[in-house]
């Protein structure tokens, strides 16, 4: 997942797997800061410093 600011580079929001996602009712998207959207891309299992593909979904936060 990626936090997308109004301008500038995406910031990693971490990877999603059964090991890294919180349980139901847990905090799902912490530290939004100045993000205006959250995007999901398919990345290597270890993650990547920046998105390597187009998002499969982007959710606006404003």
Buried (B, 14 or more C-beta within 10 A) or exposed (E): BBBBEEEEEBBBBBBEEEEEEEEEEEEEBEEEEEBEBBBBBEBEEEEEEEBEEEBEEEEEEE
